[in-house]
Amino acid sequence: MATEHENWLAQGEIYALGALDGEELREFQAHLASGCAICDAHIRQTRDSLTLLHQSLSVMTPPVAVKTRVFDQITPKIQTPVQAQSGGWSAWRWWLVGAGALAAAAVVLALAWSLTGTRDQLAKLQAQIAALQNESAQKDQLIQFLSTPEVRSVELAGLGPTPEAKGKLFWNPTTRRGLLITFGLPKTATDKAYELWGIAGNEPVPAGVFIVDERGQARFQLPQLADGRNFDKFAVTLEPAGGVAKPSGPMVLLGSL
Amino acid sequence: MIAESASVIYLIQQVARQDREAFGQLYDRCSSLVFTLAMRMLKIRSDAEDLLQEVFVQVWRQAGNYSEERGSPEAWIMNIARSRAIDKIRSIRRMEKSFALTDDPARAESSSTVESSAAQSEVRITMNSALANLPESQRKVLELAYFDGLTQTEIAERLAEPLGTVKTRMRSGIQRLREILGTRGA
């Protein structure tokens, strides 16, 4: 009986390995669908043998946090007020930044009074207040962006010529805004720049051009993207300085949502 | 209270009854194996962690589908992990192909480096393991299929070898693994 099956069994082994393709795959799947118990058993035995392959690897321990995430996901959700949950952290930061700005403003006002100042001095101090308020507002915006529940974080890993590079993208798919932070990317020549791409299926969509500093770092705020497709990956390529509509240079960072 | 020595089969049966304690023990027993495989196949830590999470959520939801007739529980779990990892690898490969819009040599170099980045993986093959003891030609085709998700045709193209040769090497490698497993089981 088994000899009649010699060809099927041979294909079954390659099928169990996941390497059967093309017409052979379709034929074998049809054979399996016909209910061949011999091949079915042979595939199971082959898969058991193949476990020796991953047992050949030096074992790595996953982070404890993954177990927590798994249990979180299998636990039925109880509705909690979102406002209360996200409010604690962002409110704390808000008050910290606000207190800093207020303290700075108070110092400036005290100085202004004590100097019975000239207009020039007052104007200078007012400019400082404006700068502080502007900085504070920017930080507020950043904190507000990062603490929005919709914001998702994507880790980008270095590829090809820059395997040691890393990146982190914070992406809000609702507002189509994001913030990219990179580390370890080589500084580009003056006629080159890095271009970020959002990828929907296999379609890359340009998401802005940026350069890195001497340390290979960049903090790049994405322009609001008009393209409404759902991105499942993000990538960075090296392109001409002005950016291009379609990727043409080597991919240096890649990450999945 | 579940005994520490409870078999993995027993744990899966308990998980099918939505027993969270058993699920925790099953995770502790098998998560390192799944994570190691995921790291070897995907090479990116965050992707490997995501895969580990997806696999165990699937195990929680589908434990009732497992039966001993389907092979060992470890093989069942690892097959879930491999299938998901291969889907991700092939999706990335399709996406990379769609990026290859020019004949830029730098790009070609980059792609080939990415595809052959097994050597850059954090996961290493342990000495004296079954895989390390296979002849190089058999080990290579099994690694490309099992860990890198390549099909027989893709392997033949990659190695510039006839398809028939690749198939023979795969089957010889699998046969050798079966002999090793038989020796261990004896």
Interface residues (C-beta under 8 A of the other chain):
Chain A: A10 E13 I14 A16 L17 G18 A19 L20 D21 G22 R44 Q45 T46 R47 D48 S49 L50 T51 L52 L53 H54 Q55 S56 L57 S58 V59 M60 T61 P62 P63 V66 K67 R69 V70 F71 Q73 I74 E155 A157 L159 G160 P161 P163 I199 G201 N202 E203 P204 K233 A235 T237 K246 P247 S248 G249 P250 M251 L254 G255 S256
Chain B: R20 F23 G24 Y27 S31 S32 L33 V34 F35 T36 L37 M39 R40 K43 I44 R45 S46 D47 A48 E49 D50 L52 Q53 F56 V57 W60 R61 E69 R70 G71 S72 E74 A75 M78 N79 R82 S83 I86 K88 I92 R94 M95 E96 K97 S98 F99 L101 T102 D104 A106 R107 E109 S110 S111 T113 V114 S117 Q120 E122 V123 R124 I125 T126 S129 A130 L131 A132 L142 E143 A145 Y146 F147 G149 L150 T151 Q152 T153 E154 I155 K167 M170 R171 I174 L177 R178 I180 L181
